[in-house]
């Protein structure tokens, strides 16, 4: 307003022609001033939008990275790439442990062959017929020893035939990992349910809904497990842990995993017929006797399942 008054005072008393010229010049100055203000506002607005966009992109990238990293991490309670089940004479529970971080190597379980407790380790592909036969034949005996406290059982779910992480064995292994991560004490029940449904897994496979129904029927009702199964939450870990087993088998008389079931008793691999219960129990007794002092109690060969 002050500028307008100054120009009006300057126009008074001037000839008409000069007043018109000055009026045009004043109008030009006003237009240029308005254009400069508009340009400044546009620049400020664009800068603000760019700043907000960069911030949103950074947040989105961080979320994406964290999501990808979470998918590459391992399940809790499987720091050895397997889950260890122990018994106290009444119940069977899982040994708890932290999850493997991204890029972290698993820590093999400690093998002690002199403490009077059998260490049984199973590498199992749930789509494999031999693995199902071994479990159907010997699973009840092994789990009976575990419940009575005579043995520990470490289950390593693998997917030897997997090429894309979506075959039946890989998806079953992912289901075990999902249960281990959230409801570890229920792993054995889900393991047994998968063995019981082996024929379906080996043929058409189980859909996400089928797997969710299977673990729910086995007693796992946590929604986090269902979400993990339907989103293939540990598919990357299944692939990585299988590759590690193919490269090296810790605490074992065999160096690499080539087929399942691979059953280790105090580190010694069982090489007998998967459907011969007598042969397996003889192998267990012989292995245990060789490693255990005579004064230590031995496991019964016919435990109560």
HELIX and SHEET records of a PDB file:
HELIX    1   1 UNK A    2  UNK A   11  1                                  10    
HELIX    2   2 UNK A   16  UNK A   72  1                                  57    
HELIX    3   3 UNK A  129  UNK A  148  1                                  20    
HELIX    4   4 UNK A  168  UNK A  182  1                                  15    
HELIX    5   5 UNK A  184  UNK A  186  5                                   3    
HELIX    6   6 UNK A  187  UNK A  196  1                                  10    
HELIX    7   7 UNK A  198  UNK A  202  1                                   5    
HELIX    8   8 UNK A  208  UNK A  217  1                                  10    
HELIX    9   9 UNK A  223  UNK A  230  1                                   8    
HELIX   10  10 UNK A  235  UNK A  247  1                                  13    
HELIX   11  11 UNK A  277  UNK A  291  1                                  15    
SHEET    1   A 6 UNK A  92  UNK A  94  0                                        
SHEET    2   A 6 UNK A  83  UNK A  87 -1                                        
SHEET    3   A 6 UNK A 151  UNK A 157 -1                                        
SHEET    4   A 6 UNK A 118  UNK A 124  1                                        
SHEET    5   A 6 UNK A 262  UNK A 265 -1                                        
SHEET    6   A 6 UNK A 268  UNK A 269 -1                                        
END                                                                             
